[in-house]
């Protein structure tokens, strides 16, 4: 997209949609819930709200617009790298009313900037990149706030319709063979792709098999019933230490009662649905299941080849279904539903080889460490990606039901510590093919 007015419209839509979702997540609870820390793993919701406004001010009002700072005294308070989440309630945070007023004021000023700024000539504004970056940033924090809602105790504050059913799961093969050979990984063309997705480069991947759908709750229950959490041989040493230290017996938010598994989901307790992708599992749990099943987690390159490579066209697509932006027929995205869709849903979103639900529903753990691509250049700041590169973080791909389409594409890379369970994470497994 190169037409300036279309770019302006796309940026306006993305920023407006993000702010509307932020309002949904912060207007549905009272001030006490906004200022409480519902888990030491997460910030108070009111911190996220003001942080969103502060990032918008710093990048769009100041950096793009060249305007003087509105609230420079709060930059440190809302610096995510300066203050760990567990300590943020001790900071001099804006009150809910102040945070809302500040974010609203900044947003209005930024929309005025967008109306008149030149969208070429500077790397930060080429193709409206900075506006897309901030829309993605806000949507990422909206997902974070949705995680906080899941951790929050008390009655349900959010609601959403049920996702669509899976029309033909029984007719699907258990796995799909992905042929060996080179493919193009990453992107140099997606205008709003972030630095860790760049540049596009050739990657050779031997042939492999990958699950047609993500691993389901029902399949994971069989792992539990077979003593998965009591058998050390399935676990990486660090994972086994987590199992013993925290007495883990099931995914987060599950409990056994009256002979059945129940889960807590956004304030509602319900039976665990066997046909949904398993959710709230750490990398260690995903890895242990894969070993138990005689399989393994796919590498990041394998995941992306399964999601993007079209062997007939001989090129990589933007999404599994093609180059068109996602619709509600393609994937479970954007908090449209508050749960994963049943395994096998969204046939219109299948990859050229027939792999389903690669985008949306659950973030999928891969076996790969979070590392830069060849030729990586940090932009516009090191702290987005570069400071996290290394063996400490594992890559997740594909997005979840909590991810907005603006922050999810076939090249998008997420990463987290392998112990994390509160995130909307699941997985699928893979195995080597005998031939390449």
Buried (B, 14 or more C-beta within 10 A) or exposed (E): EEEBEEBBBBBBEBBEBBBEBBBBBBEEBEEEBBBBBBBEBBBBBBBBBBBBBBBBBBBBBBBBBEBEEBBEEBEEBBBBEEBEBEEBBEBEBBEBEBBBEBBEBBBEBBBEBBEEBEBEEEEBBBBBBBBBBBBBBBBBBBBBBBBBBBBBEEEEBBEEEEBBEBEEBEEBEEBBBBBBBEBBBBBEEBBBBBBBBBBBBEBEBEBBBBBBBBBBBBBBBEBBEEEBBEBEEBBBEEBBEBBEEEEBEBBBBBEEEEEEBBBBBBBEEEEBBBBBBBBBBBBBBBBBBBBBBEBBBBBBBBBBBBBBBBEEEEEBBBBBBBEEEBEBEBBBBBBBBBBBBBBBBBBEBBBBBBBBBBBBBBBBBBBBBBBBBEEBEBBBEEEBBBEBBEEEBBBBBBBBBBBBBBBBBBBBBBBBEBBBBBBBBBBBBBBEBEEE
